[in-house]
Amino acid sequence: MPKRNIIPIKIQKLIYQEAGSKCAICDEENINTLEIHHIYDISSGGGNEPENLILVCANCHNKITNNEITRNDVLKIKYLLLNKSKSEKGKEKQSSIINLNKSINTGIIAQTINIKQGSSKKIKMNYPDGCIGSDLLKRIYIKRLIDRYNEFKKADRHIESFKYQIIYGSIKREFKCNWDFIPSNRFDELVLYLQNRIDKTILGRNNKSQGKKNYSTYEEFLESQVK
């Protein structure tokens, strides 16, 4: 299968801004679970154009992959996001709701913005200086390792009920804080921890025995960002 080019950071930021840094399907705001989905994959002629990308949580992403949420449903939501982005220039934001038969949690997929009287600004958390979350490149790389671990772990056939959140709890126990608040001087330690977790999965061990790479190094990731 052809390998898709890595999404440029500028476009990743655009997609996060478009969705308000939350899942476009279920409104999940936990950034640890957010992923960028290609509406049309490379085999269908899709690429990294912003029009082909949408921000979703890991749970919704899995539902899309399993066709529990159809491509047409995703396209409807993307259409709403694009129209909202155009119409909100100088105008007050408005809600848009789509009712899907096979939604994730409640049966409702919503683009909802709550505006409190007297204030239209949404408070956003800023990462403190010196933590991994404050360094965009390091944050993206760690998130990719986490996603790769979840991908490999889910592939282990003996796992009947897979939960994406488990790895986040494991990191927190190991490093005594959420992964994005770990000090930058422990970045290499966190990288090694995640790489070891990936290598120890069944798929990871099989890949290594066949001489296949389980992940890109941080240096390789940095090189891909300047191409």
Residue, then its C-alpha position, 0 to 999 in steps of 0.5 A: m500500500p502506498k505510504r501517505n505523506i505526513i500531514p504538515i504541521k501548518i495544516q494540522k493546526l488548521i484542522y484543529q482550529e477548524a474543529g475548535s480543538k475537539c472531536a467534530i463528531c462527538d465533541e470530545e475535548n480531551i486532546n490526548t484522544l484527538e486524531i486527524h482522519h483522512i476522509y478519502d484515503i490515498s488509495s481513493g485519491g485522497g491526500n493531505e488537503p485540508e478539505n480531506l481532513i477532519l479532527v476526530c477522537a480515537n473512539c470515533h476514528n475507530k467507528i469510522t474505520n469500521n464503517e459504523i459512521t459512514r463516509n457520507d456522515v463524515l462528509k456532512i460534518k466536514y461540510l458544516l465545519l467548512n460552512k461554519s468557518k466561512s460564515e463565522k467571520g464577523k458573525e456570532k457562532q451558531s449550532s448545527i446538529i446532525n442526527l445519525n442512526k449509528s452515532i458514538n454515544t448518544g445518537i446525536i452528532a453536534q457542532t455546538i458552541n455554548i456562549k455565556q452571557g457577557s462573554s464570548k471568549k473560550i478559555k484555552m489552557n496554555y502549557p507551562d514552559g519546559c514541558i513536552g506539551s509546550d513544544l509542538l514537534k515533541r508533542i506531535y511525535i509523542k502522540r504518534l508513538i501513543d497512536r502507534y502503540n494503540e494501533f499495534k495493541k489493538a491488533d493483538r488478537h487475544i484482546e477482546s475489549f480494547k481501550y485507547q485510554i489505558i496507555y495514558g494511565s500507564i504513562k501517568r503512573e510511570f511519570k507521575c503526570n499526564w504525558d504532555f506535562i512531562p518535563s522536556n528534559r525527560f522527553d528521551e525517557l518517554v520516547l524510549y518507554l513508548q518505543n519499548r511498549i510498541d516493540k513488546t506488542i505481538l505485532g511489534r515483535n513480529n515486525k522486528s523478527q522480519g526486520k520491519k520498522n515499528y516507528s520512525t525515530y524522532e530525528e526521522f520525524l524532524e527530517s520529514q517536517v522540513k521536506 
